[in-house]
Amino acid sequence: GNQPVWTRMMETAVSPIAADLAGEFDRSFAAAPTEKVAVAEKVFGVRLGEDPYAIMAREIAGLFCDQRVVRLPSKLPALLGVAGFRGRIAPVYDLAALLGYPRQRLSRWLLLAASGEVALAVDAFEGQLFLSHGDVAASAEQMAARSFIRGALRAGTSLRPIVDTRLLVEEIRTRAAVARAN
């Protein structure tokens, strides 16, 4: 053709190499990954009394400090009252009481559930932690003792039970419906 000799020589020399590289590149996407990538998930470290707990950040819409809680009379011992969150009112429940602890004083820290339906009062917010798959330890004793716990986060030498807030919200709905019916 009309191509210079140099271009034709390069095309014939490079074409097989380029074809091999392109094929290898395509095969790398078709093959299953050879190593697992650990994805860290954000977790909130909280404290109930003296005990550390963990709550998945994806299950929480917001963290609030020193939010005013208006007390209400209720048949539900864990209900502390109601509070305003971003223009909406939500009932505030004592997380410790829901997990079977004796009811404590009103806490400074409130976690608004992802659904926005309820807020949970905790004694202390201890910061964000990051959870990877290998950090979870399931303890049959913990799971049996408290039905709202789904394993524990291994943080150093200690374990933080992981609270399942979605199950808690379902339980709160059930308890509230029973209280209204009575």
Backbone hydrogen bonds in HBPLUS format (Angstrom, degrees):
<---DONOR---> <-ACCEPTOR-->    atom                        ^
c    i                          cat <-CA-CA->   ^        H-A-AA   ^      H-
h    n   atom  resd res      DA  || num        DHA   H-A  angle D-A-AA Bond
n    s   type  num  typ     dist DA aas  dist angle  dist       angle   num
A0008-ARG N   A0004-PRO O   3.25 MM   4  6.60 163.7  2.28 155.1 159.3     1
A0009-MET N   A0005-VAL O   2.95 MM   4  6.20 154.9  2.01 153.5 160.7     2
A0010-MET N   A0006-TRP O   3.05 MM   4  6.26 158.3  2.10 149.7 155.2     3
A0011-GLU N   A0007-THR O   2.97 MM   4  6.16 160.6  2.00 152.3 157.5     4
A0012-THR N   A0008-ARG O   3.16 MM   4  6.32 160.2  2.20 145.2 149.7     5
A0013-ALA N   A0009-MET O   3.10 MM   4  6.25 145.8  2.22 141.5 150.9     6
A0014-VAL N   A0010-MET O   2.74 MM   4  5.75 161.4  1.77 155.5 160.8     7
A0015-SER N   A0011-GLU O   2.88 MM   4  5.48 155.1  1.95 138.6 145.7     8
A0017-ILE N   A0014-VAL O   3.02 MM   3  5.25 112.6  2.50 106.0 122.5     9
A0018-ALA N   A0014-VAL O   2.76 MM   4  5.91 169.6  1.77 169.9 173.6    10
A0019-ALA N   A0015-SER O   2.87 MM   4  5.95 157.9  1.92 150.4 156.6    11
A0020-ASP N   A0016-PRO O   2.95 MM   4  6.14 156.3  2.01 143.0 149.1    12
A0021-LEU N   A0017-ILE O   2.91 MM   4  6.19 163.2  1.94 153.4 157.8    13
A0022-ALA N   A0018-ALA O   2.86 MM   4  6.01 160.6  1.89 149.3 155.1    14
A0023-GLY N   A0019-ALA O   2.92 MM   4  6.06 157.3  1.97 146.1 152.4    15
A0024-GLU N   A0020-ASP O   2.92 MM   4  6.14 158.4  1.97 149.5 155.3    16
A0025-PHE N   A0021-LEU O   2.89 MM   4  6.06 159.0  1.94 149.0 155.0    17
A0026-ASP N   A0022-ALA O   2.97 MM   4  6.19 162.9  2.00 149.6 153.6    18
A0027-ARG N   A0023-GLY O   2.94 MM   4  6.15 159.5  1.98 148.7 154.5    19
A0028-SER N   A0024-GLU O   3.02 MM   4  6.22 142.2  2.17 143.3 152.8    20
A0029-PHE N   A0026-ASP O   3.22 MM   3  5.60 141.4  2.38 105.6 115.0    21
A0030-ALA N   A0027-ARG O   3.13 MM   3  4.98 124.1  2.45  92.7 107.4    22
A0031-ALA N   A0027-ARG O   3.02 MM   4  6.14 145.6  2.14 154.2 160.6    23
A0041-GLU N   A0131-LEU O   2.67 MM  90  4.95 156.5  1.72 138.6 146.3    24
A0131-LEU N   A0041-GLU O   2.74 MM  90  4.95 169.8  1.75 146.5 149.6    25
A0057-ALA N   A0042-LYS O   3.07 MM  15  5.52 163.4  2.10 133.8 135.3    26
A0043-VAL N   A0129-LEU O   2.88 MM  86  5.03 158.7  1.92 147.3 145.5    27
A0129-LEU N   A0043-VAL O   2.70 MM  86  5.03 167.5  1.71 155.8 159.0    28
A0044-PHE N   A0055-ILE O   2.75 MM  11  5.16 172.4  1.76 158.6 157.3    29
A0055-ILE N   A0044-PHE O   2.95 MM  11  5.16 148.5  2.05 142.6 152.4    30
A0045-GLY N   A0127-GLY O   2.75 MM  82  5.35 175.5  1.76 174.8 174.4    31
A0126-GLU N   A0045-GLY O   2.62 MM  81  4.98 162.1  1.65 147.2 149.3    32
A0046-VAL N   A0053-TYR O   2.98 MM   7  5.26 166.6  2.00 138.2 142.7    33
A0053-TYR N   A0046-VAL O   2.82 MM   7  5.26 160.7  1.86 152.2 150.6    34
A0047-ARG N   A0124-ALA O   2.90 MM  77  4.95 142.9  2.04 140.3 141.8    35
A0123-ASP N   A0047-ARG O   3.01 MM  76  5.58 124.2  2.33 155.0 170.5    36
A0124-ALA N   A0047-ARG O   3.24 MM  77  4.95 139.7  2.41 135.6 135.6    37
A0048-LEU N   A0051-ASP O   2.88 MM   3  5.31 161.6  1.91 158.1 160.8    38
A0051-ASP N   A0048-LEU O   3.00 MM   3  5.31 151.1  2.09 136.1 131.8    39
A0054-ALA N   A0161-PRO O   2.85 MM 107  6.00 151.4  1.93 156.3 153.6    40
A0163-VAL N   A0054-ALA O   2.84 MM 109  6.19 159.1  1.88 176.5 173.8    41
A0059-GLU N   A0056-MET O   3.02 MM   3  5.55 157.1  2.08 114.6 121.8    42
A0060-ILE N   A0057-ALA O   3.03 MM   3  5.30 163.5  2.06 116.5 118.7    43
A0114-ALA N   A0059-GLU O   2.89 MM  55  4.99 145.7  2.00 128.1 121.8    44
A0061-ALA N   A0112-LEU O   2.67 MM  51  5.40 153.5  1.74 153.1 161.3    45
A0112-LEU N   A0062-GLY O   2.84 MM  50  5.13 161.1  1.88 150.6 156.2    46
A0064-PHE N   A0110-LEU O   2.80 MM  46  5.10 165.6  1.82 158.5 161.6    47
A0110-LEU N   A0064-PHE O   2.86 MM  46  5.10 163.5  1.89 153.6 157.0    48
A0066-ASP N   A0108-ARG O   2.77 MM  42  4.77 146.0  1.89 134.8 146.0    49
A0070-VAL N   A0082-VAL O   2.81 MM  12  5.30 159.9  1.85 164.8 161.9    50
A0082-VAL N   A0070-VAL O   2.90 MM  12  5.30 150.7  1.98 139.1 145.0    51
A0079-LEU N   A0076-LEU O   3.10 MM   3  5.56 153.9  2.17 114.6 122.3    52
A0094-ASP N   A0078-ALA O   2.80 MM  16  5.17 160.5  1.84 147.8 153.5    53
A0080-LEU N   A0092-VAL O   2.74 MM  12  5.52 162.1  1.77 157.7 163.5    54
A0092-VAL N   A0081-GLY O   2.72 MM  11  5.42 165.7  1.74 150.0 149.3    55
A0083-ALA N   A0090-ALA O   3.04 MM   7  5.71 154.6  2.10 152.4 158.8    56
A0090-ALA N   A0083-ALA O   2.96 MM   7  5.71 159.9  2.00 161.6 166.8    57
A0085-PHE N   A0088-ARG O   2.59 MM   3  5.16 164.6  1.61 158.9 164.2    58
A0088-ARG N   A0085-PHE O   3.00 MM   3  5.16 157.9  2.05 110.4 117.6    59
A0119-ALA N   A0091-PRO O   2.87 MM  28  6.20 154.2  1.93 160.0 164.7    60
A0093-TYR N   A0119-ALA O   2.83 MM  26  6.19 167.4  1.84 157.5 157.8    61
A0121-ALA N   A0093-TYR O   2.74 MM  28  5.99 165.1  1.76 158.7 162.5    62
A0098-LEU N   A0094-ASP O   3.07 MM   4  6.42 155.0  2.13 151.7 159.3    63
A0095-LEU N   A0121-ALA O   3.15 MM  26  5.66 155.9  2.21 140.0 147.4    64
A0099-LEU N   A0095-LEU O   3.03 MM   4  6.28 136.3  2.23 144.6 156.0    65
A0099-LEU N   A0096-ALA O   3.13 MM   3  5.15 131.0  2.38  95.2 108.4    66
A0101-TYR N   A0096-ALA O   2.86 MM   5  5.12 158.1  1.91 151.5 144.0    67
A0100-GLY N   A0097-ALA O   3.10 MM   3  5.10 162.4  2.13 104.5 108.4    68
A0122-VAL N   A0109-TRP O   3.02 MM  13  5.54 160.3  2.06 146.0 151.3    69
A0111-LEU N   A0120-LEU O   2.83 MM   9  5.10 158.8  1.88 140.8 147.6    70
A0120-LEU N   A0111-LEU O   2.79 MM   9  5.10 157.5  1.84 138.7 145.1    71
A0113-ALA N   A0118-VAL O   2.92 MM   5  5.79 165.5  1.94 161.0 165.7    72
A0116-GLY N   A0113-ALA O   2.78 MM   3  5.26 149.3  1.87 115.5 125.7    73
A0135-ASP N   A0132-SER O   2.82 MM   3  5.46 161.7  1.86 125.9 132.3    74
A0136-VAL N   A0133-HIS O   3.50 MM   3  6.11 174.3  2.50 118.3 119.2    75
A0154-ARG N   A0135-ASP O   2.69 MM  19  5.08 165.0  1.71 157.9 163.1    76
A0137-ALA N   A0152-ALA O   2.75 MM  15  5.09 163.2  1.78 151.0 157.0    77
A0152-ALA N   A0137-ALA O   2.69 MM  15  5.09 131.6  1.92 133.9 150.0    78
A0143-MET N   A0139-SER O   2.95 MM   4  6.19 166.3  1.96 157.9 162.1    79
A0144-ALA N   A0140-ALA O   2.93 MM   4  6.02 156.1  1.99 145.5 151.6    80
A0145-ALA N   A0141-GLU O   2.88 MM   4  5.97 154.1  1.95 146.7 154.4    81
A0146-ARG N   A0142-GLN O   3.10 MM   4  6.18 162.6  2.13 152.5 155.1    82
A0149-ILE N   A0146-ARG O   3.19 MM   3  5.82 153.1  2.27 128.3 127.1    83
A0164-ASP N   A0148-PHE O   2.72 MM  16  5.31 168.3  1.73 159.5 160.8    84
A0150-ARG N   A0162-ILE O   2.93 MM  12  5.63 161.9  1.96 160.5 165.4    85
A0162-ILE N   A0151-GLY O   2.95 MM  11  5.74 169.0  1.96 141.4 141.1    86
A0153-LEU N   A0160-ARG O   2.68 MM   7  4.93 160.9  1.71 144.8 142.7    87
A0160-ARG N   A0153-LEU O   2.82 MM   7  4.93 156.3  1.88 137.5 145.6    88
A0155-ALA N   A0158-SER O   2.91 MM   3  5.48 159.7  1.95 156.4 162.1    89
A0158-SER N   A0155-ALA O   3.22 MM   3  5.48 155.5  2.29 129.7 126.1    90
A0168-LEU N   A0164-ASP O   3.18 MM   4  6.51 154.5  2.25 145.0 152.7    91
A0169-VAL N   A0165-THR O   2.87 MM   4  6.08 158.2  1.92 149.6 154.0    92
A0170-GLU N   A0166-ARG O   3.15 MM   4  6.42 158.0  2.20 144.0 149.6    93
A0171-GLU N   A0167-LEU O   2.96 MM   4  6.21 157.3  2.01 148.5 154.8    94
A0172-ILE N   A0168-LEU O   2.84 MM   4  6.11 155.4  1.90 152.6 159.6    95
A0173-ARG N   A0169-VAL O   2.97 MM   4  6.23 158.9  2.01 149.4 154.6    96
A0174-THR N   A0170-GLU O   3.04 MM   4  6.36 158.9  2.09 148.1 153.4    97
A0175-ARG N   A0171-GLU O   2.87 MM   4  6.15 167.5  1.89 155.8 158.7    98
A0176-ALA N   A0172-ILE O   2.86 MM   4  5.97 160.7  1.89 153.5 158.8    99
A0177-ALA N   A0173-ARG O   2.97 MM   4  6.17 156.0  2.03 148.2 154.5   100
A0178-VAL N   A0174-THR O   3.03 MM   4  6.30 158.2  2.07 151.4 157.1   101
A0179-ALA N   A0175-ARG O   2.93 MM   4  6.14 158.2  1.98 147.7 153.9   102
A0180-ARG N   A0176-ALA O   2.92 MM   4  6.14 154.2  1.98 147.7 154.4   103
A0181-ALA N   A0177-ALA O   3.04 MM   4  6.22 148.3  2.15 142.2 150.7   104
A0182-ASN N   A0178-VAL O   3.15 MM   4  6.38 135.3  2.36 142.7 153.5   105
